[in-house]
């Protein structure tokens, strides 16, 4: 079997894909994954690549050039100091959602809570909260069997305590069951041009798009959360910045109080919270 100098391959691939989706950082991460190396060690005497690894590298580059998210190609995505398994059945966790985790941890200081993550996907929100607050009892739902399979594998890998259930939002739950409900639901309008953006077009449409100009699932979760929350319980939602006023209206109409909006890393209002009194 032939072997190839890894750094020569990196330079060659970078040059060939200079104006395509596969940027140098992407290719570095692909090679690091194939060689089971930390990226920081790639330039310090890396092992050579064999023919099969070289072929796999160029196959990965081709997938990336077609617009497939790098996270799907590598099979994982870093989120909140952890690596989560992802594939085409779940959304790729975004940095904006880390702000949702940070906001909850800053605002909710109680040690013992019952928590629901509605629409968990790969489990990133539920697992991050369970690891940061190991006394919280965290339940997470998703209607996708394949998404829950990934979430459960992430749970095993991270050794976190979360109870995953197949459900549409809050269907199985009774009155005043939770101290905290959190959700990052679909909130994009079906005609939004962002759905054609690099990477996004490969993600599950049902996890991105909602009816009523992207507001349908947000409204449903708000309406149903009020009854499922205990008195003094909190609801936290991620949404598009332009939806802040609509979300505030939904919350107010559902009798929530202390409605607040929090900004993401770009300074846009992407997180809303409210209290059941």
C-alpha positions as CSV (number, residue, x, y, z in Angstrom):
1,X,0.0,0.0,0.0
2,X,1.2,3.5,-0.9
3,X,1.6,6.2,1.7
4,X,1.4,10.0,1.3
5,X,2.9,12.9,3.2
6,X,0.1,14.3,5.2
7,X,1.1,17.9,5.1
8,X,1.7,17.7,1.3
9,X,-1.8,16.4,0.9
10,X,-3.2,19.2,3.1
11,X,-1.5,21.8,1.0
12,X,-2.6,20.1,-2.3
13,X,-6.2,19.8,-1.2
14,X,-6.3,23.4,0.1
15,X,-4.9,24.7,-3.2
16,X,-7.4,22.7,-5.3
17,X,-10.3,23.9,-3.3
18,X,-9.3,27.5,-2.8
19,X,-12.7,28.9,-4.0
20,X,-15.0,26.1,-2.9
21,X,-16.7,25.2,0.4
22,X,-13.8,23.1,1.7
23,X,-11.6,25.7,3.4
24,X,-8.3,25.0,4.9
25,X,-9.7,24.7,8.4
26,X,-12.3,22.2,7.1
27,X,-9.6,20.1,5.5
28,X,-7.4,20.2,8.6
29,X,-10.3,18.9,10.7
30,X,-11.0,16.2,8.1
31,X,-7.4,15.0,8.2
32,X,-7.3,15.2,12.0
33,X,-10.4,13.0,12.1
34,X,-9.1,10.4,9.7
35,X,-5.8,10.2,11.6
36,X,-7.4,10.4,15.0
37,X,-5.2,13.4,15.9
38,X,-6.0,16.6,17.8
39,X,-5.9,19.4,15.3
40,X,-3.2,21.1,17.3
41,X,-0.9,18.1,16.7
42,X,-1.5,18.1,12.9
43,X,1.6,20.1,12.1
44,X,3.9,18.3,14.6
45,X,5.2,15.2,12.7
46,X,1.9,13.7,11.7
47,X,1.8,10.1,10.5
48,X,1.5,9.6,6.7
49,X,-1.9,8.8,5.2
50,X,-2.5,5.6,3.4
51,X,-4.4,5.2,0.1
52,X,-7.7,4.5,1.8
53,X,-7.4,7.5,4.0
54,X,-6.5,9.7,1.0
55,X,-9.5,8.5,-0.9
56,X,-11.7,9.1,2.1
57,X,-10.3,12.6,2.5
58,X,-11.2,13.5,-1.1
59,X,-14.6,12.0,-0.7
60,X,-15.2,14.1,2.4
61,X,-14.0,17.2,0.5
62,X,-16.4,16.4,-2.3
63,X,-19.3,16.2,0.2
64,X,-18.3,19.5,1.8
65,X,-18.1,21.2,-1.6
66,X,-21.7,20.1,-2.3
67,X,-22.7,22.0,0.8
68,X,-23.0,19.3,3.4
69,X,-22.3,20.5,6.9
70,X,-18.8,19.7,8.1
71,X,-20.4,18.4,11.3
72,X,-22.2,15.7,9.4
73,X,-19.1,14.7,7.5
74,X,-17.1,14.4,10.7
75,X,-20.0,12.9,12.6
76,X,-19.7,15.3,15.6
77,X,-20.0,18.9,16.6
78,X,-18.5,20.7,19.6
79,X,-21.1,22.4,21.8
80,X,-20.7,23.7,25.4
81,X,-17.3,22.2,26.0
82,X,-18.5,18.8,24.7
83,X,-18.6,16.9,21.5
84,X,-22.0,15.7,20.3
85,X,-22.7,13.0,17.7
86,X,-24.7,14.5,14.9
87,X,-26.0,13.3,11.5
88,X,-28.7,14.3,8.9
89,X,-31.5,13.4,11.4
90,X,-30.7,16.3,13.8
91,X,-29.8,19.9,13.5
92,X,-26.2,20.9,14.0
93,X,-25.9,22.7,17.4
94,X,-25.3,26.4,17.0
95,X,-23.2,28.8,19.1
96,X,-26.3,30.9,19.6
97,X,-27.8,28.1,21.5
98,X,-24.9,28.1,23.9
99,X,-26.2,31.5,24.9
100,X,-29.5,29.8,25.8
101,X,-27.6,27.5,28.2
102,X,-25.6,30.3,29.6
103,X,-28.7,32.4,30.2
104,X,-30.5,29.6,32.0
105,X,-27.5,28.9,34.3
106,X,-27.1,32.6,35.1
107,X,-30.8,33.1,35.8
108,X,-31.8,29.9,37.5
109,X,-29.8,29.2,40.7
110,X,-31.9,26.6,42.5
111,X,-30.2,23.2,43.1
112,X,-33.1,20.8,42.7
113,X,-35.5,21.3,39.7
114,X,-37.5,19.3,37.3
115,X,-36.6,20.4,33.8
116,X,-38.1,19.7,30.3
117,X,-36.2,20.2,27.1
118,X,-39.0,20.1,24.4
119,X,-37.7,19.1,21.0
120,X,-34.2,17.9,22.0
121,X,-32.7,16.8,18.7
122,X,-29.2,15.4,19.5
123,X,-29.8,16.2,23.2
124,X,-27.4,19.1,23.3
125,X,-29.5,21.4,25.6
126,X,-30.7,18.7,27.9
127,X,-27.3,17.1,28.3
128,X,-25.5,20.4,28.8
129,X,-28.0,21.4,31.6
130,X,-27.8,17.9,33.2
131,X,-24.0,18.0,33.3
132,X,-23.8,21.6,34.6
133,X,-26.5,21.0,37.2
134,X,-26.3,17.4,38.2
135,X,-29.0,17.7,40.8
136,X,-31.6,18.8,38.3
137,X,-34.0,16.1,37.0
138,X,-34.0,16.6,33.2
139,X,-36.5,15.1,30.8
140,X,-36.2,15.7,27.1
141,X,-38.7,14.9,24.2
142,X,-38.5,14.6,20.5
143,X,-41.0,13.2,18.0
144,X,-38.2,11.7,15.8
145,X,-37.1,8.2,16.7
146,X,-33.8,8.7,14.8
147,X,-33.1,11.9,16.7
148,X,-33.7,10.2,20.0
149,X,-31.3,7.4,19.1
150,X,-28.6,9.9,18.6
151,X,-29.5,11.7,21.8
152,X,-29.3,8.5,23.8
153,X,-25.9,7.7,22.3
154,X,-24.7,11.1,23.4
155,X,-26.1,10.5,26.8
156,X,-24.1,7.3,27.2
157,X,-20.9,8.9,25.9
158,X,-21.2,11.9,28.2
159,X,-22.4,9.8,31.1
160,X,-25.2,12.3,31.8
161,X,-28.6,11.7,33.5
162,X,-31.4,12.6,31.2
163,X,-34.7,10.8,30.6
164,X,-35.5,10.8,26.8
165,X,-39.0,10.3,25.6
166,X,-40.7,10.2,22.2
167,X,-43.3,12.9,22.2
168,X,-44.6,15.9,20.3
169,X,-43.6,18.8,22.5
170,X,-45.5,18.5,25.8
171,X,-48.0,15.8,24.9
172,X,-47.4,13.3,27.8
173,X,-47.2,15.8,30.6
174,X,-49.8,16.8,33.2
175,X,-50.5,20.0,35.1
176,X,-47.7,21.7,37.1
177,X,-45.1,19.1,36.5
178,X,-42.0,21.2,35.8
179,X,-40.0,24.0,37.4
180,X,-38.3,24.8,34.1
181,X,-39.2,24.3,30.4
182,X,-36.7,25.1,27.7
183,X,-37.1,24.8,23.9
184,X,-35.3,25.6,20.7
185,X,-38.1,24.8,18.3
186,X,-38.4,25.3,14.5
187,X,-38.9,29.0,13.9
188,X,-38.0,29.6,10.3
189,X,-40.6,30.6,7.6
190,X,-40.8,28.1,4.8
191,X,-40.0,30.8,2.3
192,X,-37.0,32.1,4.1
193,X,-33.9,32.2,1.8
194,X,-31.6,31.1,4.6
195,X,-32.9,27.6,4.0
196,X,-30.8,27.5,0.9
197,X,-27.6,28.6,2.7
198,X,-24.5,26.5,2.9
199,X,-25.1,23.5,5.1
200,X,-28.7,24.4,6.1
201,X,-30.2,22.7,3.0
202,X,-28.9,19.3,4.3
203,X,-30.5,19.7,7.7
204,X,-33.9,18.2,8.5
205,X,-36.6,20.6,7.3
206,X,-39.0,19.7,10.1
207,X,-36.5,20.9,12.7
208,X,-36.1,24.2,11.0
209,X,-39.5,25.3,9.5
210,X,-42.7,26.2,11.3
211,X,-46.1,27.4,10.1
212,X,-47.4,30.9,10.5
213,X,-44.2,32.6,9.3
214,X,-42.1,30.5,11.7
215,X,-44.2,31.3,14.8
216,X,-46.5,28.2,14.9
217,X,-44.4,26.0,17.2
218,X,-43.3,28.8,19.4
219,X,-47.0,29.8,20.1
220,X,-48.0,26.2,20.7
221,X,-45.1,25.6,23.2
222,X,-46.0,28.8,25.1
223,X,-49.7,28.0,25.3
224,X,-49.1,24.5,26.6
225,X,-46.1,25.3,28.9
226,X,-48.1,27.5,31.2
227,X,-50.2,24.5,32.4
228,X,-47.2,22.2,32.6
229,X,-45.2,24.6,34.8
230,X,-45.4,24.8,38.5
231,X,-46.1,28.2,40.1
232,X,-42.9,30.1,40.0
233,X,-41.7,28.0,37.1
234,X,-39.7,29.5,34.2
235,X,-39.9,29.1,30.4
236,X,-36.9,29.8,28.2
237,X,-37.2,29.9,24.4
238,X,-34.8,30.4,21.5
239,X,-36.3,32.3,18.5
240,X,-35.3,34.6,15.6
241,X,-34.5,38.2,16.6
242,X,-37.4,39.6,14.6
243,X,-39.8,37.3,16.5
244,X,-39.1,38.9,19.9
245,X,-42.2,41.1,20.0
246,X,-44.5,38.3,18.8
247,X,-43.1,35.9,21.4
248,X,-43.6,38.6,24.1
249,X,-47.2,38.9,23.0
250,X,-47.8,35.1,23.1
251,X,-46.3,35.0,26.6
252,X,-48.4,37.9,27.9
253,X,-51.6,36.4,26.5
254,X,-50.8,33.1,28.2
255,X,-50.6,35.0,31.6
256,X,-46.8,34.8,31.9
257,X,-45.1,37.6,33.8
258,X,-41.5,39.0,34.1
259,X,-41.0,38.6,30.4
260,X,-37.4,39.2,29.4
261,X,-35.3,39.1,26.2
262,X,-31.6,38.2,26.1
263,X,-29.1,39.0,23.3
264,X,-27.0,36.4,21.5
265,X,-23.3,36.8,20.5
266,X,-24.2,39.2,17.7
267,X,-26.2,41.5,19.9
268,X,-29.6,40.2,18.6
269,X,-32.5,39.4,20.9
270,X,-32.7,35.6,20.4
271,X,-33.7,34.3,23.9
272,X,-36.9,35.0,25.7
273,X,-37.8,34.0,29.3
274,X,-41.0,34.3,31.4
275,X,-42.3,33.3,34.8
276,X,-45.5,31.6,35.8
277,X,-46.9,33.3,38.8
